[in-house]
Amino acid sequence: MRRPLEPREDREVFVVPLSVTDADIDENGHVNNVVYVRWLQDVGTAHWLARFDAEARGTWSWVASRHEVDYFRALPPGSKPVARTWVGDPQGARFNRYVRIEDEDGRLCAQGLSEWVLVDSATMRPSRIPPALLGPFRL
């Protein structure tokens, strides 16, 4: 996945400001790799919470089954990055979520792909993604 990710024209791009804390900085003086994975999960969750009401969130939940991150440029202490995220096409109970993490100058620092699985909140069993759940993520 090394090529820079570009948002799809038919998908909403959801933007989340990120904050870099002292605890995020590793011994090399930049944001630790584990923080990027946390951001992938947090950004996907924020998009879901922003687009769906309590009823939908009570019926459905998402479980991340895979994360992949490519690093392009270090984020040093004091950075004010933003994440831009959008979703791919559903594949049964799964879909991919894409995230670009950019610095305050818009330069790509990292990008990620997360595979999410839709589950029934009551049973925690995977469920095919209904078209109504993809609608709010489209333009």
DSSP file with accessible surface (Angstrom, degrees, kcal/mol):
  #  RESIDUE AA STRUCTURE BP1 BP2  ACC     N-H-->O    O-->H-N    N-H-->O    O-->H-N    TCO  KAPPA ALPHA  PHI   PSI    X-CA   Y-CA   Z-CA
    1    1 A M              0   0   76      0, 0.0    69,-0.1     0, 0.0     4,-0.1   0.000 360.0 360.0 360.0  23.7    0.0    0.0    0.0
    2    2 A R        +     0   0  138      2,-0.1     3,-0.1     3,-0.0    68,-0.0   0.753 360.0  93.8 -66.7 -26.6    3.0    2.4   -0.2
    3    3 A R  S    S-     0   0  211      1,-0.1     0, 0.0     0, 0.0     0, 0.0  -0.424  94.8 -92.1 -64.1 144.2    1.5    4.8   -2.8
    4    4 A P        -     0   0   73      0, 0.0     2,-0.2     0, 0.0    -1,-0.1  -0.316  43.3-120.5 -58.8 133.3   -0.2    7.8   -1.2
    5    5 A L        -     0   0   26     94,-0.1    -3,-0.0    -3,-0.1   107,-0.0  -0.559  26.1-163.1 -74.5 139.8   -3.9    7.2   -0.6
    6    6 A E        -     0   0  131     -2,-0.2    92,-0.0    94,-0.0     0, 0.0  -0.986  25.2-108.0-123.6 137.6   -6.3    9.5   -2.2
    7    7 A P        -     0   0   44      0, 0.0     2,-0.2     0, 0.0     6,-0.1  -0.254  34.5-109.9 -62.8 148.4  -10.0    9.8   -1.2
    8    8 A R    >   -     0   0   77     79,-0.2     3,-1.4     1,-0.1    79,-0.1  -0.530  19.2-129.9 -74.7 144.0  -12.6    8.4   -3.5
    9    9 A E  T 3  S+     0   0  185      1,-0.3    -1,-0.1    -2,-0.2   130,-0.0   0.745 106.3  53.3 -67.5 -24.2  -14.8   11.1   -5.2
   10   10 A D  T 3  S+     0   0   68    128,-0.1   129,-1.5     2,-0.1     2,-0.4   0.280  98.2  81.2 -96.4  12.9  -18.0    9.3   -4.1
   11   11 A R  B <  S-A  138   0A   2     -3,-1.4   127,-0.3   127,-0.3     2,-0.2  -0.921  80.6-115.9-121.1 144.3  -17.1    9.2   -0.4
   12   12 A E        -     0   0   33    125,-3.0     2,-0.6    -2,-0.4    75,-0.3  -0.535  25.4-142.0 -68.5 137.5  -17.4   11.7    2.3
   13   13 A V        -     0   0   52     -2,-0.2     2,-0.5    73,-0.1    73,-0.2  -0.934  15.5-157.3-103.1 115.9  -13.9   12.6    3.7
   14   14 A F  E     -B   85   0B  32     71,-2.7    71,-2.4    -2,-0.6     2,-0.5  -0.826   5.4-151.1 -97.2 129.8  -14.3   13.1    7.5
   15   15 A V  E     -B   84   0B  69     -2,-0.5    69,-0.2    69,-0.2    -2,-0.0  -0.882  13.9-177.7-109.7 130.8  -11.6   15.2    9.1
   16   16 A V  E     -B   83   0B  26     67,-2.6    67,-2.8    -2,-0.5     2,-0.2  -0.987  22.2-135.6-127.6 120.0  -10.5   14.8   12.7
   17   17 A P  E     -B   82   0B 103      0, 0.0     2,-0.3     0, 0.0    65,-0.2  -0.535  25.2-155.0 -70.2 140.4   -7.9   17.0   14.4
   18   18 A L        -     0   0   21     63,-2.7     2,-0.4    -2,-0.2    21,-0.0  -0.804   3.3-144.8-113.2 158.2   -5.3   15.0   16.3
   19   19 A S        -     0   0   82     -2,-0.3     2,-0.6    61,-0.1    61,-0.1  -0.972   4.8-145.1-125.6 142.1   -3.2   16.1   19.3
   20   20 A V        -     0   0   25     59,-0.7    58,-0.3    -2,-0.4     2,-0.2  -0.920  21.6-169.4-104.1 118.6    0.3   15.0   20.1
   21   21 A T    >   -     0   0   66     -2,-0.6     3,-1.5     1,-0.1     4,-0.5  -0.636  38.1-106.0-101.7 167.2    1.0   14.7   23.8
   22   22 A D  G >  S+     0   0  148      1,-0.3     3,-1.3    -2,-0.2    -1,-0.1   0.867 121.3  59.2 -58.2 -35.4    4.3   14.2   25.6
   23   23 A A  G 3  S+     0   0   94      1,-0.3    -1,-0.3     8,-0.0    -3,-0.0   0.701  96.9  62.2 -68.0 -19.2    3.3   10.5   26.2
   24   24 A D  G <  S+     0   0    4     -3,-1.5     8,-3.0     7,-0.1     2,-0.4   0.633  84.9  93.0 -79.2 -14.8    3.0   10.0   22.4
   25   25 A I  B <   -H   31   0C  40     -3,-1.3     6,-0.2    -4,-0.5     2,-0.1  -0.661  62.8-156.2 -89.0 131.4    6.7   10.8   21.8
   26   26 A D    >   -     0   0   24      4,-2.8     3,-2.2    -2,-0.4     4,-0.1  -0.278  40.1 -82.3 -95.6-173.8    9.2    7.9   21.7
   27   27 A E  T 3  S+     0   0  165      1,-0.3    -2,-0.0     2,-0.1    -1,-0.0   0.648 126.0  62.2 -67.4 -12.0   12.9    7.7   22.4
   28   28 A N  T 3  S-     0   0  112      2,-0.2    -1,-0.3     0, 0.0     3,-0.1   0.404 117.4-110.1 -91.5  -0.2   13.5    8.9   18.8
   29   29 A G  S <  S+     0   0   35     -3,-2.2     2,-0.3     1,-0.3    -2,-0.1   0.665  85.0  85.8  83.6  18.0   11.8   12.2   19.4
   30   30 A H  S    S-     0   0   53     46,-0.2    -4,-2.8    -6,-0.1    -1,-0.3  -0.880  90.8 -58.7-140.8 175.2    8.7   11.6   17.3
   31   31 A V  B     -H   25   0C   0     44,-2.3    -6,-0.2    -2,-0.3    44,-0.2  -0.320  60.2-117.2 -59.3 130.3    5.2   10.1   17.6
   32   32 A N    >>  -     0   0   53     -8,-3.0     4,-1.0     1,-0.1     3,-0.9  -0.340  17.0-119.0 -68.8 147.6    5.5    6.4   18.4
   33   33 A N  H 3> S+     0   0   81      1,-0.3     4,-1.3     2,-0.2     3,-0.3   0.835 112.0  60.6 -55.9 -37.8    4.1    3.8   15.9
   34   34 A V  H 3> S+     0   0  106      1,-0.2     4,-2.1     2,-0.2    -1,-0.3   0.859  97.6  59.8 -62.8 -31.5    1.6    2.5   18.4
   35   35 A V  H <> S+     0   0    9     -3,-0.9     4,-2.8     1,-0.2    -1,-0.2   0.901 100.0  55.7 -64.6 -38.8    0.0    6.0   18.6
   36   36 A Y  H  X S+     0   0    5     -4,-1.0     4,-2.2    -3,-0.3    -1,-0.2   0.906 106.8  49.6 -61.2 -40.8   -0.7    5.9   14.8
   37   37 A V  H  X S+     0   0   52     -4,-1.3     4,-2.0     2,-0.2    -1,-0.2   0.928 110.3  50.7 -64.3 -42.5   -2.6    2.6   15.2
   38   38 A R  H  X S+     0   0  107     -4,-2.1     4,-3.0     1,-0.2    -2,-0.2   0.926 109.0  52.1 -59.8 -42.7   -4.6    4.2   18.1
   39   39 A W  H  X S+     0   0    9     -4,-2.8     4,-3.0     1,-0.2     5,-0.3   0.906 104.8  55.2 -61.8 -40.8   -5.4    7.1   15.8
   40   40 A L  H  X S+     0   0    2     -4,-2.2     4,-1.9     1,-0.2    -1,-0.2   0.937 113.6  41.7 -56.4 -45.9   -6.7    4.8   13.1
   41   41 A Q  H  X S+     0   0   90     -4,-2.0     4,-2.3     2,-0.2    -2,-0.2   0.938 115.7  48.8 -68.2 -44.7   -9.1    3.3   15.5
   42   42 A D  H  X S+     0   0   79     -4,-3.0     4,-2.4     1,-0.2    -2,-0.2   0.887 111.2  49.9 -63.8 -39.6  -10.1    6.6   17.1
   43   43 A V  H  X S+     0   0    1     -4,-3.0     4,-2.1    -5,-0.2    -1,-0.2   0.919 111.0  48.7 -67.9 -42.8  -10.7    8.3   13.8
   44   44 A G  H  X S+     0   0    4     -4,-1.9     4,-2.1    -5,-0.3    -2,-0.2   0.927 112.9  48.4 -61.7 -42.2  -12.9    5.5   12.5
   45   45 A T  H  X S+     0   0   53     -4,-2.3     4,-2.8     1,-0.2     5,-0.2   0.917 109.1  53.0 -64.7 -42.1  -14.9    5.5   15.7
   46   46 A A  H  X S+     0   0   32     -4,-2.4     4,-2.0     1,-0.2    -1,-0.2   0.902 108.5  50.4 -61.7 -39.4  -15.3    9.3   15.6
   47   47 A H  H  X S+     0   0    0     -4,-2.1     4,-1.3     2,-0.2    -1,-0.2   0.932 111.8  47.6 -64.1 -45.4  -16.7    9.0   12.0
   48   48 A W  H >X S+     0   0   21     -4,-2.1     4,-1.4     1,-0.2     3,-0.6   0.944 112.7  48.4 -59.6 -48.7  -19.2    6.4   13.0
   49   49 A L  H 3< S+     0   0   90     -4,-2.8    -1,-0.2     1,-0.2    -2,-0.2   0.852 110.7  52.0 -64.6 -32.3  -20.3    8.3   16.1
   50   50 A A  H 3< S+     0   0   48     -4,-2.0    -1,-0.2    -5,-0.2    -2,-0.2   0.756 116.2  37.9 -76.3 -22.9  -20.8   11.5   14.0
   51   51 A R  H << S+     0   0   93     -4,-1.3     2,-0.4    -3,-0.6    -2,-0.2   0.578 108.8  59.7-107.6 -10.4  -22.9    9.9   11.4
   52   52 A F  S  < S-     0   0   20     -4,-1.4    -1,-0.1    -5,-0.1    81,-0.0  -0.955  72.0-128.1-129.1 143.0  -25.2    7.5   13.2
   53   53 A D     >  -     0   0   96     -2,-0.4     4,-2.5     1,-0.1     5,-0.2  -0.161  37.2 -93.9 -80.3 175.3  -27.7    8.0   16.0
   54   54 A A  H  > S+     0   0   68      1,-0.2     4,-1.7     2,-0.2     5,-0.1   0.834 122.8  57.0 -60.3 -33.9  -28.0    6.2   19.3
   55   55 A E  H  > S+     0   0  151      2,-0.2     4,-1.4     1,-0.2    -1,-0.2   0.954 110.0  42.9 -64.3 -47.8  -30.5    3.7   17.9
   56   56 A A  H  > S+     0   0   17      1,-0.2     4,-2.7     2,-0.2     3,-0.4   0.923 114.6  50.8 -63.2 -42.3  -28.1    2.6   15.1
   57   57 A R  H  < S+     0   0   89     -4,-2.5    -1,-0.2     1,-0.2    -2,-0.2   0.772 109.0  52.2 -69.2 -24.0  -25.2    2.5   17.5
   58   58 A G  H  < S+     0   0   54     -4,-1.7    -1,-0.2    -5,-0.2    -2,-0.2   0.757 115.2  41.4 -78.7 -25.7  -27.2    0.4   19.9
   59   59 A T  H  < S+     0   0   61     -4,-1.4    62,-2.6    -3,-0.4    63,-0.4   0.840 121.0  34.1 -86.8 -38.8  -28.0   -2.1   17.2
   60   60 A W  E  <  +C  120   0B  48     -4,-2.7     2,-0.3    60,-0.2    60,-0.2  -0.862  57.6 179.6-123.1 153.8  -24.6   -2.3   15.5
   61   61 A S  E     -C  119   0B  43     58,-2.3    58,-3.0    -2,-0.3     2,-0.4  -0.938  20.6-129.9-144.4 163.8  -21.0   -2.1   16.5
   62   62 A W  E     -C  118   0B  32     -2,-0.3     2,-0.4    56,-0.2    56,-0.2  -0.948  12.2-164.8-119.9 141.9  -17.7   -2.3   14.6
   63   63 A V  E     -C  117   0B  62     54,-2.3    54,-2.7    -2,-0.4     2,-0.4  -0.993  20.8-131.9-124.2 126.4  -14.7   -4.5   15.4
   64   64 A A  E     +C  116   0B  29     -2,-0.4    52,-0.2    52,-0.2     3,-0.1  -0.656  25.6 176.3 -76.7 127.2  -11.3   -3.7   13.9
   65   65 A S  E     +     0   0B  59     50,-3.0     2,-0.3    -2,-0.4    51,-0.2   0.566  64.5  11.9-106.6 -11.3   -9.8   -7.0   12.5
   66   66 A R  E     -C  115   0B 111     49,-1.2    49,-2.3     2,-0.0     2,-0.4  -0.958  54.2-166.8-165.8 142.2   -6.7   -5.5   10.9
   67   67 A H  E     -C  114   0B  57     -2,-0.3     2,-0.4    47,-0.2    47,-0.2  -0.997   5.5-176.2-132.2 140.8   -4.6   -2.4   10.7
   68   68 A E  E     -C  113   0B  53     45,-2.3    45,-2.3    -2,-0.4     2,-0.4  -0.999   7.8-170.1-135.3 132.0   -1.8   -1.5    8.3
   69   69 A V  E     -C  112   0B  29     -2,-0.4     2,-0.4    43,-0.2    43,-0.2  -0.983  10.6-164.3-129.3 135.9    0.2    1.7    8.5
   70   70 A D  E     -C  111   0B  25     41,-2.8    41,-2.2    -2,-0.4     2,-0.4  -0.967  15.2-148.9-113.3 135.1    2.7    3.3    6.1
   71   71 A Y  E     +C  110   0B  81     -2,-0.4    39,-0.3    39,-0.2     3,-0.1  -0.881  27.6 159.2-107.9 133.8    5.0    6.0    7.5
   72   72 A F        +     0   0   71     37,-3.4     2,-0.3    -2,-0.4    38,-0.2   0.674  67.3  11.4-118.7 -37.7    6.3    8.8    5.3
   73   73 A R  S    S-     0   0  111     36,-2.1    -1,-0.4    34,-0.1     2,-0.1  -0.987  76.8-111.4-150.9 135.6    7.4   11.7    7.6
   74   74 A A        -     0   0   57     -2,-0.3    36,-0.1    -3,-0.1   -44,-0.0  -0.370  19.9-140.3 -69.8 144.8    7.9   11.9   11.3
   75   75 A L        -     0   0    1    -44,-0.2   -44,-2.3    -2,-0.1     3,-0.1  -0.932  24.2-156.5-102.8 113.3    5.6   14.0   13.5
   76   76 A P    >   -     0   0   69      0, 0.0     3,-1.6     0, 0.0   -46,-0.2  -0.299  34.3 -69.0 -83.8 172.2    7.7   15.8   16.1
   77   77 A P  T 3  S+     0   0   75      0, 0.0     3,-0.1     0, 0.0   -56,-0.1  -0.254 121.2  30.2 -55.8 144.9    6.5   17.1   19.5
   78   78 A G  T 3  S+     0   0   61    -58,-0.3   -57,-0.0     1,-0.3   -56,-0.0   0.409  85.8 146.3  84.0  -1.7    4.2   20.0   19.2
   79   79 A S    <   -     0   0    8     -3,-1.6   -59,-0.7     1,-0.1    -1,-0.3  -0.295  40.5-153.5 -65.2 153.0    2.7   18.9   15.9
   80   80 A K        +     0   0  153    -61,-0.1   -61,-0.1    -3,-0.1    -1,-0.1  -0.631  27.4 176.5-125.0  70.5   -0.9   19.6   15.1
   81   81 A P        -     0   0    1      0, 0.0   -63,-2.7     0, 0.0     2,-0.3  -0.232  16.2-151.2 -73.8 164.0   -1.8   16.8   12.7
   82   82 A V  E     -BD  17 102B  36     20,-2.2    20,-2.7   -65,-0.2     2,-0.4  -0.962   6.2-141.4-129.2 152.5   -5.1   16.1   11.1
   83   83 A A  E     -BD  16 101B   0    -67,-2.8   -67,-2.6    -2,-0.3     2,-0.5  -0.933   8.5-163.3-113.0 137.7   -6.6   12.8   10.0
   84   84 A R  E     -BD  15 100B  79     16,-2.5    16,-2.7    -2,-0.4     2,-0.3  -0.991  18.3-179.1-118.2 126.1   -8.7   12.5    6.8
   85   85 A T  E     +BD  14  99B   0    -71,-2.4   -71,-2.7    -2,-0.5     2,-0.3  -0.938  13.5 162.9-131.9 151.4  -10.8    9.3    6.6
   86   86 A W  E     - D   0  98B   5     12,-1.7    12,-2.9    -2,-0.3     2,-0.3  -0.951  29.5-115.9-155.1 164.9  -13.2    7.6    4.2
   87   87 A V  E     - D   0  97B   0    -75,-0.3    10,-0.2    50,-0.3   -79,-0.2  -0.741  15.5-142.0-109.3 159.5  -14.6    4.1    3.6
   88   88 A G        -     0   0    2      8,-2.9    -1,-0.1    -2,-0.3    10,-0.0  -0.032  47.2 -58.6 -94.6-157.7  -14.3    1.6    0.8
   89   89 A D        -     0   0   73      1,-0.1     7,-0.4    -2,-0.1    -1,-0.2  -0.673  58.1-105.7 -88.3 143.1  -16.9   -0.7   -0.5
   90   90 A P        -     0   0   44      0, 0.0     2,-0.4     0, 0.0     5,-0.2  -0.362  25.4-165.7 -67.6 145.7  -18.6   -3.3    1.7
   91   91 A Q  B >   -E   94   0B 142      3,-3.7     3,-1.9     1,-0.1     2,-0.5  -0.816  62.7 -66.7-129.3  84.7  -17.5   -6.9    1.4
   92   92 A G  T 3  S-     0   0   22     -2,-0.4    37,-2.7     1,-0.3    -1,-0.1  -0.526 120.5 -10.1  69.3-116.1  -20.1   -8.9    3.3
   93   93 A A  T 3  S+     0   0   19     -2,-0.5    25,-2.9    35,-0.3     2,-0.3   0.454 128.3  74.7 -92.3   0.0  -19.6   -7.9    6.9
   94   94 A R  E <   +EF  91 117B 106     -3,-1.9    -3,-3.7    23,-0.2     2,-0.3  -0.797  47.9 170.4-117.1 152.3  -16.3   -6.1    6.3
   95   95 A F  E     - F   0 116B   6     21,-1.9    21,-2.7    -2,-0.3     2,-0.3  -0.975  29.9-118.1-151.9 156.0  -15.2   -2.9    4.8
   96   96 A N  E     - F   0 115B  46     -7,-0.4    -8,-2.9    -2,-0.3     2,-0.4  -0.726  19.2-157.8 -91.3 142.8  -11.9   -1.0    4.6
   97   97 A R  E     -DF  87 114B   6     17,-2.9    17,-2.7    -2,-0.3     2,-0.4  -0.974   9.1-153.1-118.1 134.5  -11.4    2.4    6.1
   98   98 A Y  E     -DF  86 113B  52    -12,-2.9   -12,-1.7    -2,-0.4     2,-0.4  -0.866  10.6-171.9-110.5 141.5   -8.6    4.6    4.8
   99   99 A V  E     -DF  85 112B   0     13,-2.5    13,-2.9    -2,-0.4     2,-0.5  -0.998  10.5-165.4-138.0 130.3   -6.9    7.3    6.8
  100  100 A R  E     -DF  84 111B  26    -16,-2.7   -16,-2.5    -2,-0.4     2,-0.6  -0.965   9.7-158.5-108.4 131.0   -4.4    9.9    5.8
  101  101 A I  E     -DF  83 110B   2      9,-3.3     8,-3.0    -2,-0.5     9,-1.8  -0.956  18.3-179.0-111.6 119.7   -2.5   11.7    8.6
  102  102 A E  E     -DF  82 108B  13    -20,-2.7   -20,-2.2    -2,-0.6     6,-0.2  -0.875  23.7-122.1-120.1 150.8   -1.1   15.0    7.6
  103  103 A D    >   -     0   0    9      4,-2.3     3,-2.4    -2,-0.3   -21,-0.1  -0.197  47.4 -85.4 -79.8-179.9    0.9   17.7    9.3
  104  104 A E  T 3  S+     0   0  110      1,-0.3    -1,-0.1     2,-0.1    -2,-0.0   0.688 130.5  55.8 -65.3 -13.4   -0.2   21.3    9.7
  105  105 A D  T 3  S-     0   0  119      2,-0.1    -1,-0.3     0, 0.0    -2,-0.0   0.329 120.4-107.6 -96.8   5.9    1.2   22.1    6.3
  106  106 A G    <   +     0   0   39     -3,-2.4     2,-0.3     1,-0.3    -2,-0.1   0.558  69.9 146.8  81.3   9.2   -0.8   19.3    4.6
  107  107 A R        -     0   0  113      1,-0.1    -4,-2.3     2,-0.0     2,-0.3  -0.621  55.7-110.7 -81.5 137.3    2.1   17.0    4.1
  108  108 A L  E     + F   0 102B  21     -2,-0.3    -6,-0.2    -6,-0.2     3,-0.1  -0.497  42.5 166.3 -67.8 121.7    1.4   13.3    4.3
  109  109 A C  E     -     0   0B   1     -8,-3.0   -37,-3.4     1,-0.5   -36,-2.1   0.739  65.4 -12.5-104.6 -37.7    3.1   11.8    7.4
  110  110 A A  E     -CF  71 101B   0     -9,-1.8    -9,-3.3   -39,-0.3    -1,-0.5  -0.978  56.0-160.4-157.8 160.7    1.4    8.5    7.6
  111  111 A Q  E     -CF  70 100B   1    -41,-2.2   -41,-2.8    -2,-0.3     2,-0.3  -0.978  11.5-167.3-144.8 155.1   -1.5    6.6    6.1
  112  112 A G  E     -CF  69  99B   1    -13,-2.9   -13,-2.5    -2,-0.3     2,-0.4  -0.981  17.8-152.7-146.1 157.3   -3.4    3.6    7.2
  113  113 A L  E     -CF  68  98B  15    -45,-2.3   -45,-2.3    -2,-0.3     2,-0.4  -0.999  18.0-173.6-125.9 127.8   -5.9    1.0    6.1
  114  114 A S  E     -CF  67  97B   0    -17,-2.7   -17,-2.9    -2,-0.4     2,-0.6  -0.983  16.3-144.4-121.8 137.6   -8.1   -0.7    8.7
  115  115 A E  E     -CF  66  96B  49    -49,-2.3   -50,-3.0    -2,-0.4   -49,-1.2  -0.907  21.7-167.2 -99.5 125.0  -10.5   -3.5    8.1
  116  116 A W  E     -CF  64  95B  13    -21,-2.7   -21,-1.9    -2,-0.6     2,-0.5  -0.897   9.5-152.1-114.6 145.4  -13.6   -3.3   10.2
  117  117 A V  E     -CF  63  94B  12    -54,-2.7   -54,-2.3    -2,-0.4     2,-0.4  -0.964  15.6-133.4-118.2 127.0  -16.3   -5.9   10.7
  118  118 A L  E     -C   62   0B   0    -25,-2.9     9,-2.2    -2,-0.5     2,-0.3  -0.655  29.9-175.6 -77.8 130.9  -19.9   -5.0   11.4
  119  119 A V  E     -CG  61 126B   6    -58,-3.0   -58,-2.3    -2,-0.4     2,-0.4  -0.949  33.1-108.7-128.0 150.3  -21.3   -7.0   14.4
  120  120 A D  E  >  -C   60   0B  49      5,-2.4     4,-3.2    -2,-0.3     5,-0.3  -0.641  29.5-138.8 -70.2 125.8  -24.7   -7.2   15.9
  121  121 A S  T  4 S+     0   0   39    -62,-2.6    -1,-0.1    -2,-0.4   -61,-0.1   0.816  98.4  48.1 -61.5 -31.3  -24.4   -5.4   19.3
  122  122 A A  T  4 S+     0   0   94    -63,-0.4    -1,-0.2     1,-0.1   -62,-0.1   0.909 128.0  21.1 -76.9 -41.7  -26.5   -8.0   21.1
  123  123 A T  T  4 S-     0   0   81      2,-0.2    -2,-0.2     0, 0.0    -1,-0.1   0.626  88.7-137.0-101.8 -18.2  -24.8  -11.2   19.8
  124  124 A M     <  +     0   0  106     -4,-3.2    -3,-0.1     1,-0.2     3,-0.0   0.686  57.5 140.1  62.0  23.3  -21.4   -9.8   18.7
  125  125 A R        -     0   0  183     -5,-0.3    -5,-2.4     1,-0.1    -1,-0.2  -0.740  61.0-100.0 -94.3 143.1  -21.8  -11.9   15.6
  126  126 A P  B     -G  119   0B  89      0, 0.0     2,-0.4     0, 0.0    -7,-0.3  -0.245  41.3-167.3 -58.8 147.4  -20.7  -10.5   12.2
  127  127 A S        -     0   0   37     -9,-2.2    -9,-0.3   -34,-0.2    -3,-0.0  -1.000  29.3-100.6-140.8 138.5  -23.5   -9.2   10.0
  128  128 A R        -     0   0  184     -2,-0.4   -35,-0.3     1,-0.1   -36,-0.0  -0.299  48.5-106.8 -55.0 136.7  -23.6   -8.3    6.3
  129  129 A I        -     0   0   14    -37,-2.7    -1,-0.1   -35,-0.1   -37,-0.1  -0.556  33.3-137.4 -72.7 117.4  -23.4   -4.5    6.0
  130  130 A P    >>  -     0   0   40      0, 0.0     3,-1.8     0, 0.0     4,-0.7  -0.468  18.7-117.0 -73.5 147.9  -26.9   -3.2    5.0
  131  131 A P  H >> S+     0   0  110      0, 0.0     4,-1.8     0, 0.0     3,-1.1   0.838 111.8  66.6 -53.9 -31.7  -26.9   -0.4    2.4
  132  132 A A  H 34 S+     0   0   78      1,-0.3    -3,-0.0     2,-0.2     0, 0.0   0.798  97.0  54.8 -62.3 -27.0  -28.4    2.0    4.9
  133  133 A L  H <4 S+     0   0   11     -3,-1.8    -1,-0.3     1,-0.2     4,-0.1   0.725 108.9  46.4 -80.5 -20.6  -25.2    1.9    6.9
  134  134 A L  H X< S+     0   0    5     -3,-1.1     3,-2.0    -4,-0.7     4,-0.5   0.804  93.9  80.3 -87.6 -28.0  -23.1    2.9    3.9
  135  135 A G  G >< S+     0   0   35     -4,-1.8     3,-1.9     1,-0.3    -2,-0.1   0.854  87.5  52.6 -47.8 -51.6  -25.3    5.7    2.8
  136  136 A P  G 3  S+     0   0   49      0, 0.0    -1,-0.3     0, 0.0    -2,-0.1   0.694 105.0  57.7 -64.5 -13.8  -24.1    8.4    5.3
  137  137 A F  G <  S+     0   0    2     -3,-2.0  -125,-3.0    -4,-0.1   -50,-0.3   0.503  95.9  82.2 -90.7  -6.1  -20.5    7.8    4.2
  138  138 A R  B <    A   11   0A 113     -3,-1.9  -127,-0.3    -4,-0.5  -128,-0.1  -0.656 360.0 360.0 -97.1 158.3  -21.2    8.6    0.6
  139  139 A L              0   0  151   -129,-1.5    -2,-0.1    -2,-0.2    -1,-0.1  -0.508 360.0 360.0 -86.3 360.0  -21.5   12.0   -1.1
